[in-house]
Amino acid sequence: MAFAWADAINVEAKALADAGAAVVQFDEPVFSRCPAKVAGWGIAALDIPITLQDANIGALII
């Protein structure tokens, strides 16, 4: 499910970047709230929408 989310967010982030957004920010609290649940795959899933864009991308992990 996380990778399906990442693919969907990637489409949205690309649309925002193509529309001229200077910054796209992802807020993802699961890394601080449930780190054991995402230890094996969380960064790989988050990396998909972050690295495939031409805009400045930020991930807020609180």
C-alpha positions in Angstrom: 0.0 0.0 0.0 2.8 2.4 0.8 4.3 2.1 -2.7 0.9 2.6 -4.3 0.6 5.8 -2.2 4.1 6.8 -3.3 3.1 6.3 -7.0 0.0 8.4 -6.5 1.8 11.2 -4.7 4.5 11.1 -7.4 1.8 11.9 -10.0 0.4 14.8 -7.9 3.9 16.2 -7.1 4.8 16.1 -10.8 1.7 17.9 -11.7 2.5 20.6 -9.1 6.1 20.9 -10.3 4.9 21.1 -14.0 2.5 23.8 -12.9 5.4 25.8 -11.6 5.4 25.0 -7.9 8.7 26.2 -6.4 8.4 23.8 -3.4 6.4 20.6 -2.7 6.3 19.4 0.9 5.3 16.0 2.1 4.3 15.6 5.8 4.8 12.1 7.0 4.5 11.5 10.7 4.6 7.7 10.6 8.5 7.8 10.7 8.4 9.4 14.2 5.3 7.7 15.5 5.8 4.1 14.3 9.4 3.8 13.2 9.5 0.0 13.7 6.6 -0.4 11.2 8.4 1.5 8.4 12.0 0.5 9.1 12.3 -1.9 6.2 10.5 0.0 3.5 9.5 3.5 4.6 12.4 5.5 3.1 12.3 3.5 -0.2 8.6 4.4 -0.5 9.1 8.1 0.4 12.0 8.3 -2.0 9.8 7.7 -5.0 7.9 11.0 -5.0 10.9 12.9 -3.6 13.6 12.0 -6.2 11.6 12.0 -9.4 10.7 15.7 -9.4 12.3 18.9 -10.8 10.9 21.1 -8.0 12.4 21.5 -4.5 11.0 18.7 -2.5 10.8 18.6 1.3 9.7 15.8 3.6 8.6 16.8 7.0 9.0 13.9 9.4 7.6 14.9 12.8 
